Amino acid sequence: MHASSITDQSATILGIESSCDETALAIIKGNQNNTPLILAENMFSQIESHAPYGGVVPEIAARAHAEKIPLLLNDIIVKANINLSDIDAICATSEPGLIGGVLVGLMVAKGLCVAHNKPLIAVNHLEGHALSPRITQNVEFPYLLLLASGGHCQILIVYGVGHYELLGTTIDDSAGEAFDKVAKMLGIGFPGGPAVEQYAQSGDPKAFKLPRPLTNIETPNFSFSGLKTAVLRVIEKHQEHNQTINKHDLCASFQAAISDCFINRMKIAMTLFKQKTNLYHGRCVVAGGVAANMFIRSKLEILCQHQNFDFFAPPLKYCTDNGVMIAYAGLQRFLKGDRSPLDYKAKARSPLGV
């Protein structure tokens, strides 16, 4: 549904995030023009529950969300020093993600809306990431976005809230998934992104020759499956010869390959951005869990300097899944006049810009 615009108003929003293995809630207050006031936020990480499996187990994640959301809700209500009656709208991640977890968060939001007579705002998880730099910085539209996380890898032009154009996407695995799989192969821990980055800090990025998939094509799509397989082949070759592999060097080489792919694809996307927007001086945003990787972030900053783009990224705490970004996306949707029906259905897949 779409109601009349109320852009001149301020609103208080409750956001619920449960799309993967982070149970996160937040209450924020703000308008469309300024960074929001974060009244309260809290998160429960399920890393310890999933670590023995080397990846997220959907059934475990969904049960944990069901157990933790009521506790976190009580906590942030107390911290914000408000009542649910003071909240203007309740929003939750409705797509994409592990369907069990998404269903839990969305059903809780629907129940609260019914119980307290509040409107529901269904939020695309990727839109939460796409708008996340604006939580703390006044990033003007339009901007070029690299959205890279555990389950997603896209390059988009963000023209405004709800207005996205897809320039490129992964044709197989996401970058975050590749990090997780490589970490699992090497037995260095979960989640894979931080583990690989830590090992890479003391490794030689030129020690192993790894492929840079799709860097010879003119469309900014990604492919990480072959890179992941190449790492597996290196590991298997060392095992065949009873050789001890230097995990630090292999992590550094893998991270460098991922970074080179990002730089190559983003350089093409920057040209497309300038053509489509008629802007010579652009804005570039990196968001999602991979944006927390400081090596990749530094390489993107250098690229932006060379290509006449201003670089933006969320604070590290808002790169990974969090309740504030969902509340903020919901706030922007609410102030545009958007409302979601109470029979809104959760979705496992729902990319932006398509």
C-alpha positions, 0 to 999 in steps of 0.5 A: 500500500502507499499512503500520502507522503509525510516527509516533513515529520519525524517518526520513532521506529522499531526494527527487527532483523532475523534473516541469518544468524544475528538476532538484532533489534533497534529503536530509532527516531528521525526524519528523511533529511538527517542522520537518525537518533538511535534510542536503543539497540541490541544484538544476540550473535549465534556464532558459537552455536554455528561454529562447530558446523562451519556455517549457519544451520537454518533450524538452529538459527530460527529457534534462536531467533524465536527465543531471543527476540522477546528478550531483546525487545524488553531490553531495548524498550527499557533502554529507550525509556519509551513504551510500545505505544510511543512507536509510530511503526514496526518494521522487520526484515521480510526478505531475503534470507533464511526463510525460517529466521525471516518468518520468525522476525516478521511474525513477531512484528505482525503480532506487535502491530496487531496488539498495539495497532501500529502499521507494519513496514516490511523491509528488504534486508538488502535495502537495509545494507544499501542505506546503512552508510546514511545512518551516520553520514549524510550521503547524498543520492545518487551513489554507486553501491557495492553490496557484498555480504555472506549471501549477496554480491551486487553493484547498484546505483542507488537513486533514492529510497526504493529506487535501485538500478542493478549494474552487476551481480554474482553469477554463482557464489557471493564473496562472503560465501567464498570467504566462509568456504575457504576458512572452512577448508583451512580450518581457521574458524567461523565466520570466515571473513574475519578469520581469513582477514586475520590470517592474511595480515601476516601472509604474502599475497603473492605466494600463491597464483590464484585466478581473478574470474571475469576480470576480462569482461566488460560487464561488472558481474562476479564469479567466485566459484572458480576462485574457491575451487582453485584454493581447494586445489592448492590445499589438495596438492599440498596434502598429496605431497604431505606438505604443510601449507602456509595458511597465512600466505594462502589467506593473503593470496585469496584475499588479494584475488577477491580484492582485485576482482572488486577493483576491476568490476568497480572500475567498470561500474564507475564508468557506467555510473558517470554515463547514467547520472551525468556526474563527473564527481561521484559517490561510492558506497561499500556495504555489507559484511565484506565491507568490514574487511579493512584490506578490501576497504583500503583498496576501494578507497584508493580506487575512488581517489583515482576515479574522482569518487568520494568513498563512504562505508558504514561504521564496522558495527553496521556493516554486518547484519544489525537492527539499526539498518532495518529500522532506518530503512523502515523509517525512510519507507514509513516517511515516504508513506509506504505501508505493508499489509499484515498478510505480507509474505516472507521471501527467501530471495529478493534482490534489489534493482531487478 
